[in-house]
Every structure is written in C-alpha cells, then in structure tokens.
Amino acid sequence: MLVAVVATLLSLLLPPFNYLSGAVVALVTLRRGWMDGLTIVIGAGVVVALFAAVTSINPLNAGLFAAGVWLPVWLLALILRQTVSLPATLMIAALIGIAGVSLTYLVLDAPADTWRATMERVIGEIQLPQESSAPEMMGQVIAQIAPHMTGMLVAAMVLGWLLSVLLARWWQSLLYNPGGFRREFHDLRLSRHFALMCFAILAISLLTSGKMQELAANMMVVLVAVYLLHGLALLHGVAAAKGLHTAWLAGFYILGLFILPQLALLLATAAFGDSWLDIRARLSRSKPSGGGSET
C-alpha cells in the first residue's frame, strides 16, 4: 500500500510511475487474490485522497486515479490469476477498451467536436507568434487528430493497464517461477476469433461513413495497440527461436521509438497475421532435428 501511494505521488512528476503503482496492485492480486488486491486499492486510494485534501490537489483526482488505473489493473490481474492466460487477459482488456469507446460515443453526440474545442482552448493559451504560420498549422493538426482522440486516449489507458499487469507478472515470475514469464510472453498469441472481430470492425470503418465510421476507426486504434503487444511477443519469440543476439531487439526498439514509429503499425499487422499463421509454431516445426546422442 505504501509503495502504491508513493508511486502514485511520484507519477505527478514522472507519469511512468503510474505503471509501477498499478503493478503493485496487480502483483498482490496475482499472488494473494481479489480481496487483498482490492484492499490495496481502497487503502491507497484513501491515503492519496487524504494527501490531496491537505494540498492543492483536487481530492476527486484520487478517485479518478483509482477508477481509471487501479481498478482496471486489479480486474485484469484477477482475470489472469483465474485463467492463467496472457492472451485472454489482453483480449478482455481490448473489449473493455472498445466498451469505453462505445460509451463515449453514446454519451457525447460529437466526441470529435468536443476534442477539437478542448485542444483549441489549450492551444489558445499558448503564446504562438501570430505573424507565423504556426496557428494555421496547429489548426490543421487538430482537425486531423480530433476524430481519433477518443481511441488514442482509450488505447493509452489500455496499454498502461496491460504494462502494469505484465510488470507484475514478471515480478511474480522472478519471485516464484524464474523463467516462467519469458516462456509465457514468448508464447503470447491472440486467437483467430479475436482476429475475426478485428477484421469485422476494420471492414465497418472502411465501408461506412459518418459517426459509425468514426466509432469503428477509434475502436481500431485500441485494437492496434493491443496487437502491438502481441507483435512484441512475436518479435521476442522469433528472436529466441532463431538465437538472435539481444542487440537486434535493442536496435528494433530504438528504431521504432525514435526513428520509425511506423514500425509499430507494421508490428501490429504482423501480429494480426500471426493469429492465423502461428509463425512461432512453424519455426519450431521447421527446425532440423538433431542427430546423434547428446553428451
């Protein structure tokens, strides 16, 4: 509970501490069950709320943090504990994200307009030189990304939840099952049924127009984010099967993060194909059987 609270407060300065805070909740849930995990959520939430009450932070933010970070992570960790399946956990996280996108479009008549107005207000508070083309360029950027902001925000949340759960699973492996997480992650593969659902949503986004097209496109943003994790597992699994040096993986991460972020979409596409082809199983079958006796 103390670690969760401290990590949450540190996330005000460094947002990645969110993942550490959620991972603490997930680890307790994975190891001890739903009751102990929920106790951490409630206790840490109360402490953060009390801290907010005596500072300039709005205490409501503590409740929003618990509802938006700890509770989903607690639920996904509980699902992983019961199913012992990373693919099932990822797919359920994706379904929660899709439900969140759908709820947003049910509550708001025009989410894109809401995002556009919000971003224009924020940009308006920034002192941009009026004589330059910056205001016009920012307006064009806002017009392009506003229709996809709902999906981008939900995708970021879903990825945050899953990263916390994966971190907790790794910790659990280090403590109680060394090497277990590596095997589990390398074997991670989303099902064909899930791929069929993604294909159906993609078809809707391509064949429809208006609000339905926008809704499906935002759902696809969430699905691509989840398939990105599948793609990373595929990448690590293939590298392990081929005996590649870890420098290859490091180079790919550096290339994807800083030089060619489009690689993320390529990796997600490869993962979608892996749902049908099971690339790692094919590589295993194609390995020549060793002859002679081993010493």
Secondary structure, DSSP 8 states (H G I E B T S, - for coil): -HHHHHHHHHTTT-TTHHHHHHHHHHHHHHHH-HHHHHHHHHHHHHHHHHHHHTSSS-THHHHHHIIIIIHHHHHHHHHHHHH--HHHHHHHHHHHHHHHHHHHHHH-S-HHHHHHHHHHHHHHTS---TTSSHHHHHHHHHHHHGGGHHHHHHHHHHHHHHHHHHHHHHHHHHHHSTTHHHHHHHT----HHHHHHHHHHHHHHHH--HHHHHHHHHHHHHHHHHHHHHHHHHHHHHHHHHT--HHHHHHHHHIIIII-TTHHHHHHHHHHHHHHH-HHHHHHHHS----S---
